Amino acid sequence: MRPQSCGLLALALLMASPVAAQRDRSGWGVSASFAPVWRVPPEAEILFEVEPVDIQGSEFRIGIVRGRDLGGDWGVSFVRKRIKDGSTIGAASEQCFGPIGCGLAGHQYVYEDVRLTGVEIHKFVTFVTIKQRVQVGMNFAGGVARFKGRTVEYLYDPFVRSAEGFILSATTQQPTVVMDGPQPRDLFIIKPVPLAKVEIGVAGILAPGLKVRVSGGLNIPGYHVGSVTVQYLFGTR
């Protein structure tokens, strides 16, 4: 090899090595994540005081992270799960009482302005990095949260009394609305509420320090089909 070629090769290696080393070192950063739809599956209904459960909403989180441009990361985030107004747990069912008749009986609780707020620790483990641009891995997380907000209680009573004191069938009776229903936290059997995640994710490295990750999977006490996380690590340029 010519001396000139050797010199050019050595210069290229000297210039490339600091860049590669810099992108491979750990750094602190910030992250934000949003899941447009979060819902409770039937398998998680046992965590609530009554069934069935029809709860969905959205999720937002923001936090600090530490990781590598070409590797994984871990971090701590503030989590807020907003529960969609009108979400319900419980329902009325028809019950028959011999010759007296049949009617709707039970309780239904409607969520209003309810949110689940807490703190969560995560770790994203990469399996493979493709051409220093795309990463595939798994995200694991755990934390605690608590419910805030209110519920409206609908009480279905199958019987009414006449002025003469007779108990009558109330097959078509409308529910009684009790404005001050139980607190949302009292309708969940575990306090504080445990948070956990097991997701598969694909991340794109858009620029040094800047990643966008799309993931989906288990999100206790529910699941989400997809979420988007934007992360920026300082000092990885």
GURO-147515 format. One record per residue: x, y, z of N, C-alpha, C in turn; residue in three letters. Coordinates in steps of 0.1 Angstrom, whole numbers, plus 5000, padded with zeros to 4 digits. Example, Ala and Ser with C-alpha at 12.3 -4.5 7.8 and 13.67 -1.06 7.14 Angstrom:
<atoms>
n_c1; n_c2; n_c3; ca_c1; ca_c2; ca_c3; c_c1; c_c2; c_c3; r
5132; 4943; 5078; 5123; 4955; 5078; 5132; 4967; 5078; ALA
5128; 4978; 5071; 5137; 4989; 5071; 5129; 5000; 5079; SER
</atoms>
This chain:
<atoms>
n_c1; n_c2; n_c3; ca_c1; ca_c2; ca_c3; c_c1; c_c2; c_c3; r
5008; 4988; 5000; 5000; 5000; 5000; 5009; 5012; 5000; MET
5005; 5022; 4992; 5013; 5035; 4991; 5013; 5042; 5005; ARG
5024; 5049; 5008; 5024; 5057; 5020; 5013; 5067; 5021; PRO
5009; 5073; 5009; 4998; 5083; 5009; 4985; 5077; 5013; GLN
4982; 5064; 5008; 4970; 5057; 5011; 4969; 5054; 5026; SER
4981; 5049; 5031; 4981; 5046; 5046; 4978; 5058; 5054; CYS
4983; 5070; 5050; 4981; 5082; 5057; 4966; 5086; 5057; GLY
4960; 5085; 5045; 4946; 5088; 5044; 4937; 5079; 5053; LEU
4940; 5066; 5053; 4933; 5056; 5060; 4934; 5059; 5075; LEU
4946; 5062; 5080; 4948; 5065; 5094; 4941; 5077; 5098; ALA
4940; 5088; 5089; 4933; 5100; 5092; 4918; 5097; 5093; LEU
4913; 5089; 5084; 4899; 5086; 5084; 4895; 5078; 5097; ALA
4903; 5069; 5102; 4901; 5061; 5114; 4901; 5071; 5126; LEU
4911; 5080; 5126; 4912; 5089; 5137; 4899; 5098; 5138; LEU
4894; 5102; 5127; 4882; 5110; 5126; 4869; 5103; 5130; MET
4869; 5090; 5126; 4857; 5082; 5128; 4856; 5077; 5142; ALA
4867; 5073; 5148; 4867; 5067; 5161; 4860; 5076; 5172; SER
4864; 5089; 5173; 4857; 5097; 5183; 4842; 5098; 5181; PRO
4838; 5099; 5168; 4824; 5100; 5166; 4816; 5087; 5170; VAL
4822; 5075; 5166; 4816; 5063; 5170; 4816; 5061; 5185; ALA
4827; 5065; 5192; 4828; 5063; 5206; 4818; 5072; 5213; ALA
4816; 5085; 5207; 4807; 5094; 5213; 4793; 5089; 5212; GLN
4789; 5084; 5201; 4775; 5079; 5199; 4773; 5066; 5208; ARG
4783; 5059; 5212; 4781; 5047; 5220; 4782; 5049; 5235; ASP
4785; 5062; 5239; 4786; 5064; 5253; 4772; 5068; 5259; ARG
4771; 5066; 5272; 4758; 5069; 5279; 4757; 5083; 5281; SER
4744; 5088; 5281; 4741; 5102; 5284; 4727; 5103; 5289; GLY
4725; 5114; 5296; 4712; 5117; 5302; 4703; 5125; 5291; TRP
4690; 5123; 5293; 4681; 5130; 5283; 4667; 5131; 5288; GLY
4658; 5134; 5279; 4644; 5136; 5283; 4636; 5128; 5273; VAL
4624; 5124; 5277; 4615; 5116; 5268; 4600; 5120; 5271; SER
4592; 5118; 5261; 4578; 5120; 5262; 4571; 5110; 5254; ALA
4560; 5105; 5259; 4553; 5094; 5252; 4538; 5096; 5253; SER
4531; 5092; 5242; 4517; 5093; 5241; 4510; 5081; 5235; PHE
4500; 5076; 5242; 4492; 5065; 5236; 4478; 5070; 5234; ALA
4473; 5070; 5222; 4460; 5076; 5219; 4448; 5068; 5225; PRO
4450; 5055; 5226; 4439; 5046; 5231; 4445; 5036; 5241; VAL
4440; 5036; 5253; 4443; 5027; 5263; 4430; 5021; 5269; TRP
4430; 5008; 5271; 4417; 5002; 5275; 4420; 4990; 5284; ARG
4410; 4986; 5292; 4410; 4975; 5301; 4404; 4963; 5294; VAL
4412; 4952; 5293; 4407; 4940; 5286; 4398; 4932; 5296; PRO
4390; 4922; 5291; 4382; 4914; 5300; 4390; 4906; 5310; PRO
4403; 4902; 5307; 4411; 4895; 5316; 4414; 4903; 5328; GLU
4414; 4916; 5328; 4417; 4925; 5339; 4405; 4929; 5347; ALA
4393; 4924; 5344; 4381; 4928; 5351; 4381; 4924; 5366; GLU
4389; 4913; 5369; 4390; 4908; 5382; 4396; 4918; 5392; ILE
4403; 4928; 5386; 4409; 4939; 5394; 4399; 4949; 5399; LEU
4387; 4949; 5394; 4377; 4959; 5398; 4366; 4952; 5407; PHE
4359; 4960; 5415; 4350; 4955; 5424; 4337; 4949; 5418; GLU
4334; 4954; 5406; 4322; 4949; 5399; 4325; 4947; 5384; VAL
4318; 4938; 5378; 4319; 4936; 5363; 4306; 4938; 5357; GLU
4305; 4940; 5343; 4317; 4941; 5334; 4324; 4954; 5335; PRO
4335; 4955; 5328; 4343; 4967; 5328; 4344; 4972; 5314; VAL
4340; 4985; 5312; 4342; 4991; 5298; 4349; 5004; 5300; ASP
4362; 5003; 5302; 4370; 5015; 5305; 4381; 5017; 5294; ILE
4382; 5029; 5289; 4392; 5032; 5279; 4396; 5047; 5281; GLN
4407; 5051; 5275; 4412; 5064; 5276; 4425; 5066; 5268; GLY
4432; 5077; 5272; 4445; 5079; 5266; 4456; 5080; 5277; SER
4468; 5080; 5272; 4479; 5080; 5282; 4490; 5090; 5277; GLU
4496; 5097; 5287; 4507; 5106; 5284; 4517; 5105; 5295; PHE
4530; 5105; 5292; 4541; 5104; 5302; 4553; 5113; 5297; ARG
4560; 5118; 5307; 4572; 5126; 5305; 4582; 5123; 5316; ILE
4595; 5122; 5312; 4604; 5118; 5322; 4619; 5121; 5318; GLY
4628; 5116; 5326; 4642; 5116; 5323; 4647; 5102; 5320; ILE
4657; 5101; 5311; 4662; 5089; 5307; 4678; 5089; 5307; VAL
4684; 5077; 5307; 4698; 5076; 5305; 4700; 5064; 5296; ARG
4708; 5066; 5285; 4709; 5055; 5276; 4721; 5059; 5266; GLY
4721; 5050; 5256; 4731; 5052; 5245; 4725; 5053; 5232; ARG
4731; 5061; 5223; 4725; 5064; 5210; 4723; 5050; 5203; ASP
4733; 5041; 5203; 4732; 5029; 5196; 4728; 5017; 5205; LEU
4723; 5020; 5217; 4719; 5010; 5226; 4705; 5012; 5233; GLY
4703; 5006; 5244; 4690; 5008; 5251; 4690; 5020; 5261; GLY
4680; 5020; 5269; 4679; 5031; 5279; 4671; 5027; 5290; ASP
4671; 5035; 5301; 4663; 5033; 5312; 4659; 5047; 5317; TRP
4648; 5048; 5325; 4644; 5061; 5330; 4632; 5061; 5339; GLY
4629; 5073; 5344; 4618; 5075; 5354; 4608; 5085; 5347; VAL
4595; 5082; 5348; 4585; 5090; 5341; 4574; 5093; 5350; SER
4568; 5105; 5349; 4555; 5108; 5354; 4544; 5103; 5344; PHE
4534; 5096; 5349; 4524; 5090; 5341; 4510; 5095; 5344; VAL
4503; 5099; 5333; 4489; 5102; 5335; 4481; 5095; 5325; ARG
4472; 5086; 5330; 4462; 5079; 5322; 4449; 5086; 5323; LYS
4444; 5092; 5313; 4431; 5099; 5313; 4420; 5088; 5309; ARG
4410; 5087; 5317; 4399; 5078; 5315; 4388; 5085; 5308; ILE
4383; 5080; 5297; 4373; 5087; 5289; 4360; 5088; 5297; LYS
4355; 5100; 5297; 4342; 5103; 5303; 4331; 5093; 5297; ASP
4323; 5087; 5306; 4313; 5078; 5301; 4318; 5063; 5302; GLY
4330; 5061; 5305; 4335; 5047; 5308; 4327; 5042; 5320; SER
4325; 5029; 5320; 4316; 5023; 5330; 4322; 5010; 5336; THR
4318; 5007; 5348; 4319; 4993; 5353; 4306; 4990; 5360; ILE
4303; 4977; 5359; 4290; 4972; 5364; 4279; 4973; 5354; GLY
4268; 4966; 5356; 4257; 4967; 5347; 4245; 4961; 5354; ALA
4233; 4964; 5349; 4221; 4958; 5354; 4218; 4945; 5347; ALA
4212; 4936; 5354; 4208; 4923; 5347; 4194; 4920; 5352; SER
4186; 4913; 5344; 4173; 4909; 5347; 4172; 4898; 5357; GLU
4165; 4900; 5368; 4164; 4890; 5378; 4149; 4887; 5380; GLN
4145; 4875; 5382; 4131; 4871; 5384; 4129; 4865; 5398; CYS
4118; 4869; 5404; 4115; 4865; 5418; 4102; 4858; 5419; PHE
4101; 4846; 5412; 4089; 4838; 5413; 4077; 4845; 5408; GLY
4066; 4844; 5415; 4053; 4850; 5410; 4053; 4865; 5411; PRO
4063; 4871; 5418; 4063; 4886; 5420; 4066; 4893; 5406; ILE
4075; 4886; 5399; 4078; 4892; 5386; 4093; 4894; 5384; GLY
4097; 4900; 5373; 4111; 4902; 5370; 4114; 4917; 5368; CYS
4127; 4920; 5370; 4131; 4934; 5368; 4146; 4935; 5368; GLY
4150; 4947; 5364; 4165; 4950; 5363; 4170; 4953; 5377; LEU
4181; 4946; 5380; 4188; 4948; 5393; 4203; 4950; 5392; ALA
4209; 4958; 5400; 4223; 4960; 5400; 4228; 4974; 5400; GLY
4241; 4976; 5400; 4247; 4989; 5400; 4255; 4991; 5388; HIS
4256; 5004; 5383; 4265; 5007; 5373; 4271; 5021; 5377; GLN
4285; 5021; 5375; 4292; 5033; 5379; 4298; 5040; 5366; TYR
4295; 5052; 5364; 4300; 5060; 5352; 4311; 5069; 5357; VAL
4323; 5068; 5350; 4334; 5077; 5353; 4333; 5091; 5347; TYR
4336; 5101; 5355; 4336; 5115; 5350; 4348; 5122; 5355; GLU
4356; 5127; 5346; 4368; 5134; 5349; 4378; 5126; 5358; ASP
4380; 5114; 5354; 4388; 5105; 5362; 4402; 5103; 5355; VAL
4412; 5103; 5363; 4426; 5101; 5357; 4434; 5092; 5367; ARG
4443; 5085; 5362; 4452; 5077; 5369; 4466; 5083; 5368; LEU
4472; 5088; 5379; 4485; 5094; 5379; 4494; 5087; 5388; THR
4507; 5086; 5383; 4517; 5079; 5391; 4531; 5081; 5386; GLY
4540; 5072; 5390; 4554; 5072; 5386; 4558; 5058; 5382; VAL
4566; 5058; 5371; 4570; 5045; 5365; 4585; 5045; 5362; GLU
4591; 5033; 5364; 4605; 5031; 5359; 4605; 5022; 5348; ILE
4612; 5025; 5337; 4613; 5016; 5325; 4627; 5013; 5321; HIS
4628; 5002; 5314; 4641; 4998; 5307; 4638; 4993; 5293; LYS
4644; 4999; 5283; 4642; 4994; 5270; 4655; 4987; 5266; PHE
4653; 4974; 5262; 4664; 4965; 5259; 4664; 4963; 5244; VAL
4675; 4966; 5237; 4676; 4964; 5223; 4681; 4950; 5219; THR
4675; 4944; 5209; 4679; 4931; 5204; 4688; 4932; 5192; PHE
4685; 4942; 5184; 4693; 4944; 5172; 4693; 4959; 5167; VAL
4704; 4964; 5162; 4704; 4977; 5156; 4708; 4976; 5141; THR
4700; 4981; 5133; 4702; 4979; 5118; 4707; 4992; 5112; ILE
4720; 4991; 5107; 4726; 5002; 5100; 4726; 5015; 5108; LYS
4727; 5013; 5121; 4727; 5025; 5130; 4716; 5034; 5129; GLN
4704; 5029; 5124; 4693; 5037; 5121; 4680; 5031; 5128; ARG
4679; 5018; 5129; 4666; 5012; 5134; 4670; 5002; 5145; VAL
4662; 5002; 5156; 4664; 4993; 5167; 4652; 4986; 5170; GLN
4653; 4973; 5173; 4642; 4964; 5177; 4645; 4959; 5191; VAL
4635; 4960; 5200; 4637; 4955; 5213; 4624; 4954; 5221; GLY
4626; 4953; 5234; 4615; 4952; 5243; 4616; 4962; 5254; MET
4604; 4967; 5258; 4603; 4977; 5269; 4596; 4971; 5281; ASN
4603; 4972; 5293; 4598; 4967; 5305; 4597; 4978; 5315; PHE
4586; 4979; 5323; 4583; 4990; 5332; 4575; 4985; 5343; ALA
4576; 4993; 5354; 4568; 4990; 5366; 4567; 5003; 5375; GLY
4556; 5005; 5382; 4554; 5016; 5390; 4541; 5016; 5398; GLY
4537; 5027; 5404; 4525; 5028; 5411; 4517; 5040; 5407; VAL
4504; 5040; 5409; 4496; 5052; 5406; 4483; 5052; 5415; ALA
4475; 5062; 5414; 4463; 5063; 5421; 4452; 5070; 5413; ARG
4440; 5066; 5415; 4428; 5072; 5408; 4425; 5085; 5414; PHE
4421; 5095; 5406; 4415; 5107; 5410; 4403; 5110; 5401; LYS
4392; 5116; 5407; 4381; 5119; 5400; 4368; 5115; 5407; GLY
4357; 5113; 5399; 4344; 5110; 5405; 4337; 5100; 5397; ARG
4327; 5093; 5403; 4318; 5085; 5395; 4303; 5089; 5398; THR
4295; 5086; 5389; 4280; 5087; 5390; 4274; 5073; 5391; VAL
4267; 5071; 5402; 4261; 5057; 5404; 4247; 5056; 5399; GLU
4245; 5046; 5391; 4231; 5042; 5386; 4226; 5030; 5394; TYR
4216; 5031; 5401; 4210; 5020; 5409; 4198; 5015; 5402; LEU
4198; 5002; 5399; 4186; 4995; 5393; 4180; 4987; 5404; TYR
4168; 4991; 5408; 4160; 4984; 5418; 4148; 4977; 5412; ASP
4147; 4964; 5412; 4136; 4958; 5405; 4122; 4960; 5411; PRO
4121; 4966; 5423; 4108; 4967; 5430; 4105; 4982; 5433; PHE
4093; 4985; 5433; 4088; 4998; 5438; 4075; 4995; 5447; VAL
4072; 5004; 5455; 4060; 5002; 5464; 4049; 5011; 5460; ARG
4037; 5006; 5460; 4025; 5015; 5457; 4021; 5022; 5470; SER
4012; 5031; 5468; 4007; 5038; 5480; 4001; 5029; 5490; ALA
3996; 5018; 5486; 3990; 5008; 5495; 4000; 4999; 5501; GLU
4013; 5000; 5497; 4023; 4992; 5503; 4027; 4979; 5496; GLY
4020; 4977; 5484; 4023; 4965; 5477; 4036; 4966; 5469; PHE
4044; 4955; 5468; 4056; 4954; 5460; 4052; 4951; 5446; ILE
4056; 4959; 5437; 4052; 4957; 5423; 4064; 4953; 5414; LEU
4062; 4947; 5404; 4072; 4944; 5394; 4076; 4957; 5387; SER
4089; 4959; 5385; 4094; 4971; 5379; 4103; 4968; 5366; ALA
4097; 4960; 5357; 4104; 4956; 5346; 4110; 4967; 5337; THR
4102; 4978; 5336; 4106; 4989; 5328; 4111; 5001; 5336; THR
4114; 4999; 5349; 4118; 5010; 5357; 4131; 5016; 5353; GLN
4132; 5029; 5353; 4144; 5036; 5350; 4153; 5036; 5363; GLN
4166; 5036; 5361; 4175; 5036; 5372; 4175; 5049; 5380; PRO
4178; 5047; 5393; 4179; 5059; 5402; 4193; 5064; 5401; THR
4195; 5077; 5399; 4208; 5083; 5397; 4213; 5088; 5411; VAL
4224; 5082; 5416; 4230; 5087; 5428; 4242; 5095; 5424; VAL
4242; 5108; 5425; 4252; 5116; 5420; 4266; 5114; 5427; MET
4266; 5111; 5440; 4278; 5109; 5447; 4281; 5094; 5447; ASP
4286; 5088; 5437; 4290; 5074; 5437; 4303; 5072; 5444; GLY
4307; 5060; 5445; 4320; 5057; 5452; 4332; 5063; 5445; PRO
4342; 5066; 5452; 4354; 5072; 5446; 4360; 5061; 5437; GLN
4366; 5065; 5425; 4372; 5055; 5416; 4382; 5046; 5423; PRO
4390; 5051; 5432; 4400; 5043; 5439; 4393; 5032; 5447; ARG
4381; 5034; 5452; 4374; 5024; 5460; 4368; 5013; 5451; ASP
4368; 5015; 5438; 4363; 5004; 5429; 4374; 4996; 5423; LEU
4386; 4998; 5427; 4398; 4990; 5423; 4403; 4983; 5435; PHE
4405; 4970; 5434; 4408; 4962; 5446; 4422; 4963; 5451; ILE
4432; 4969; 5444; 4445; 4970; 5449; 4449; 4985; 5450; ILE
4454; 4988; 5462; 4458; 5002; 5464; 4472; 5003; 5470; LYS
4481; 5011; 5464; 4479; 5019; 5452; 4479; 5010; 5440; PRO
4475; 5016; 5429; 4473; 5008; 5416; 4487; 5004; 5411; VAL
4489; 4992; 5408; 4502; 4988; 5402; 4502; 4991; 5387; PRO
4514; 4996; 5382; 4516; 4998; 5368; 4527; 4989; 5363; LEU
4525; 4983; 5351; 4535; 4974; 5346; 4534; 4974; 5331; ALA
4545; 4972; 5324; 4545; 4972; 5309; 4554; 4961; 5304; LYS
4550; 4954; 5294; 4558; 4945; 5286; 4554; 4948; 5272; VAL
4563; 4954; 5264; 4560; 4959; 5251; 4571; 4955; 5241; GLU
4567; 4953; 5229; 4577; 4952; 5218; 4578; 4965; 5211; ILE
4590; 4970; 5208; 4591; 4983; 5202; 4601; 4984; 5191; GLY
4599; 4993; 5182; 4608; 4996; 5171; 4611; 5010; 5171; VAL
4624; 5014; 5172; 4629; 5027; 5173; 4637; 5032; 5161; ALA
4635; 5044; 5157; 4642; 5050; 5146; 4652; 5061; 5151; GLY
4664; 5060; 5148; 4674; 5070; 5152; 4674; 5081; 5141; ILE
4668; 5092; 5144; 4666; 5102; 5133; 4678; 5111; 5132; LEU
4685; 5113; 5143; 4697; 5122; 5144; 4705; 5118; 5156; ALA
4717; 5122; 5158; 4725; 5119; 5170; 4717; 5123; 5182; PRO
4714; 5114; 5191; 4707; 5117; 5203; 4691; 5117; 5202; GLY
4686; 5117; 5190; 4672; 5118; 5188; 4666; 5105; 5183; LEU
4657; 5099; 5191; 4650; 5086; 5187; 4635; 5088; 5188; LYS
4628; 5081; 5179; 4614; 5080; 5180; 4610; 5065; 5180; VAL
4603; 5060; 5190; 4600; 5046; 5192; 4585; 5044; 5192; ARG
4581; 5034; 5184; 4567; 5029; 5184; 4566; 5016; 5191; VAL
4557; 5014; 5200; 4556; 5002; 5208; 4542; 4999; 5211; SER
4539; 4987; 5215; 4526; 4982; 5219; 4527; 4969; 5227; GLY
4516; 4967; 5235; 4516; 4955; 5243; 4509; 4956; 5256; GLY
4513; 4948; 5266; 4506; 4948; 5279; 4509; 4961; 5286; LEU
4499; 4967; 5292; 4500; 4980; 5299; 4491; 4980; 5312; ASN
4495; 4972; 5322; 4486; 4970; 5333; 4483; 4983; 5340; ILE
4470; 4985; 5344; 4459; 4975; 5344; 4451; 4974; 5330; PRO
4458; 4975; 5319; 4452; 4974; 5306; 4462; 4971; 5296; GLY
4459; 4975; 5284; 4468; 4973; 5272; 4466; 4985; 5263; TYR
4476; 4987; 5254; 4474; 4996; 5243; 4480; 4990; 5230; HIS
4474; 4993; 5219; 4478; 4988; 5206; 4491; 4995; 5202; VAL
4492; 5008; 5204; 4503; 5015; 5200; 4506; 5028; 5208; GLY
4518; 5031; 5210; 4522; 5044; 5216; 4535; 5049; 5209; SER
4537; 5062; 5210; 4548; 5069; 5203; 4556; 5075; 5214; VAL
4569; 5073; 5214; 4579; 5079; 5224; 4589; 5086; 5217; THR
4591; 5099; 5221; 4602; 5107; 5215; 4612; 5109; 5226; VAL
4625; 5107; 5223; 4636; 5107; 5233; 4648; 5115; 5227; GLN
4653; 5123; 5236; 4665; 5130; 5232; 4676; 5129; 5243; TYR
4688; 5124; 5239; 4699; 5123; 5248; 4709; 5134; 5245; LEU
4713; 5141; 5256; 4723; 5152; 5255; 4737; 5146; 5254; PHE
4745; 5153; 5247; 4760; 5150; 5247; 4763; 5138; 5238; GLY
4754; 5134; 5229; 4758; 5123; 5220; 4761; 5127; 5206; THR
4762; 5140; 5204; 4765; 5145; 5191; 4780; 5141; 5187; ARG
</atoms>
